[in-house]
């Protein structure tokens, strides 16, 4: 490919702003390896992550082949999402290494076109795939994974309990105005149940702090949510009215008592979707419930997972720029097999770092944001360094 001046020729597509011939040429070099990567990486991932297990279920558990095929197709979008960043890396690495080995990048430089300008198609591909990854991961993958889980559990008669079996803790807060005009959260009620069998809470204790200090204690053998009246039915219990000095001012026993309490303890005890079956909005909603339950380990883990959902699409950006910068430095002697091998090494290194940083964040040693985004920061830093060195 040659050019007669530093200004690359431009053409118009149906009234769209002009796109240079160089951009179109590089884009065509990027598309085929990207599509190849999506097919190869997603097929490999779904085979290892789902297909082998489904074959085992068919042969050992009698799972119908039609059900296995349906679950397989529903699991496929998850692995397509993981394939997008890898394919972006492979496409940029192979396209720019091919242009470099054929001295086309050298010819463009001789015409006064900088490497930064040559990387615009790579950046455009990265941004498009980043948006595509985010859309898939939010709109398609959670629903497909949840549906696959439901179908598989129903077919195998292995439906998991739809509830948290024991130690359900819920804390309700209210806003308290301070003399300086600010408001703070203060606990108004503590709800605890020893067990939940899917229908009733058992072994309940409710501490009421809605007045100054502890004003009431409710102890009951069981309780159930009354959906018709949006109220809790308590059975076989005792209400202790606590005086300001801590003594019991009144004690009332009951067989059946209705109490106006929030539904959230039931939502907290009920089965939630797994992390890969929730989008960001659903995960944030669940996080709000977990914060009222006080389970710090689950709260920290979910915070990390939410940040990872934000960070995953931007892997395409760091992968793509690293691939383009490395490809521009490869020599004529470098073949496609070498480019593919380099891609595998980069992918392995990235996900190893992502696993380690995520685990450290879940332990609370670093903030969730840093645990999720650290690999991206390393990738973008490496890309910036490689591009700077290649452009010299």
Secondary structure, DSSP 8 states (H G I E B T S, - for coil): ---SSSS--EE-STTS--EEHHHHHHHHHHHHHHHHHHHHHHHHHHIIIIIHHHHHHHHHH---HHHHHHHHHHHHHHHHHHHHHHHHHHHHHHHHHHHHHTTHHHHHHHTT--HHHHTHHHHHHHHHHHHHHHHIIIIIHHHHHHHHHHHHHHHHT----SB--EEEEEEEEEEEE-TTS-EEEEEEEEEEEEEE-SS-EEEEEEEE-SSSS--EEEEEEEEEEETTTTEEEEEEEEEEEE-TTSSEEEEEEEEEEEE---SHHHHHHB----GGG--HHHHHHHHHHHHHHT-HHHHHHHHHHHHHHHHHTTHHHHHHHHHHHHHHH--TT--HHHHHHHHHHHHHHHHHHHHHHHHHHHTTSS-HHHHHHHHHHHHHHHHHHHHHHHH-
